[in-house]
């Protein structure tokens, strides 16, 4: 893990950009909370690396636009699993 908060914010940004990751998956990968990831990327990163912030903001905006679709797919999968358990 990074030595400073600014380094951590940059590492998070690079991870999200390279993997197209969500805030939740980045938090799990680095072993920190979602709110820490969000704060690092939205409040700290613009001050330490503006160009990296612009790149990560693009990925996060795409993720935000798609989250309702992911949620629907997760709900559908949940009910399909429940149906399989009921009727083996």
JODA-V564864 format. One line per field, one symbol per residue. phi: phi as a letter, one per 40 degrees, with the letter a starting at -180 (. if undefined). burial: I if it has 16 or more other ideal C-beta (glycine too) atoms within 10 Angstrom, else O. A space follows every 10 residues. Layout:
BEGIN
phi=???
burial=???
END
This chain:
BEGIN
phi=.ccbcccccc ccccccccbg cccccccccc gbcccccccd ccbccdccac cccccccccc ccdccccccc cccccccccc ccccccbc
burial=OOOOOOOIII OIIOIIOOOO IIIOIIIOOI OOOOOIIIOI IOOIIOOIIO OIIOOIOOII OOIOOOOOOO OOOOOOOOOO OOOOOOOO
END
